[in-house]
Amino acid sequence: MVIKKYSKSKNGGERLSPNFTVREFACKDGTDLILIDDELVNLLQQVRDHFQVPVTVNSAYRTAAYNAKIGGVKNSQHVLGMAADIVVKDVTPIAVAQYAEYLGAKGIGLYSDFVHLDTRKGAKSRWINKGKEVAVSGFPGYQEPQAPAAPAAKDSLSIEIYDGSGELVTALQGRLDGGTTWAPLRQVAEALKATVIFDQETIRIIAP
Ligand SMILES: [Zn+2]
C-alpha cells in the first residue's frame, strides 16, 4: 500500500495502470489534490482485466468536507484515497462483489447499482446496502473457469512425417494418452534422418 498525492490539473491525464488515469479518482467537489492508493488501482485493474469491459469510477477520493456533505461515514476509506465505488459495464454488482471476494479485497460493499471496493488496513469488511446497511460475512460464489479437459486417450493415432518439400516420408501409428502423444521414437527419428543409438539404458538421438 502506497498512497500517493496527485494534482488533478498537473497529473490528471497520467496513466496509473492500463485502463485508469488519475482524474478518474478525483473528488467530485473539484479539489485539485487527489490521494490514490496504488493497491486500489491494482484491484480495479484486476477487475477490469477479468470482465474485459469498461469500469466507471463513480467516486474514489473524497475530501473530508465533501464526504461529510454527501453523508459519507466518518472513517470513510474514500477520504484516505483507498476506496472506489465502481460500475462494471453490463456486469451485475453481485458478480463484481463475488469476483472482488475471490481476489481477497479488504472492503466490499454491495449496493443496488454499484460496488464499493477498498484497501483498508486491518480486518476485512463486507456489507450490503440497499437502502439500509447490513453486514455480511462475504460474497462467495465466484467460480474459477475450469481448465479445458485433456484430450481423451486414443489408442490409434496416425502420425505422418513430411520432408521440407512436403513429400510424405513415412506414416506411423502412435497413440494419445492424457494429452501426451506416444510414437515409435526410432522410426520417427530415422524418418527425420537422425541417428539413433540405443544401449538398453539410454536412447540417444543425434540430429542430422
Ligand atoms: Zn464507497
Boltz pocket constraint, residues with backbone or C-beta under 6 A from the ligand:
constraints:
  - pocket:
      binder: B
      contacts: [[A, 59], [A, 78], [A, 83], [A, 84], [A, 85], [A, 116], [A, 117]]
      max_distance: 6.0
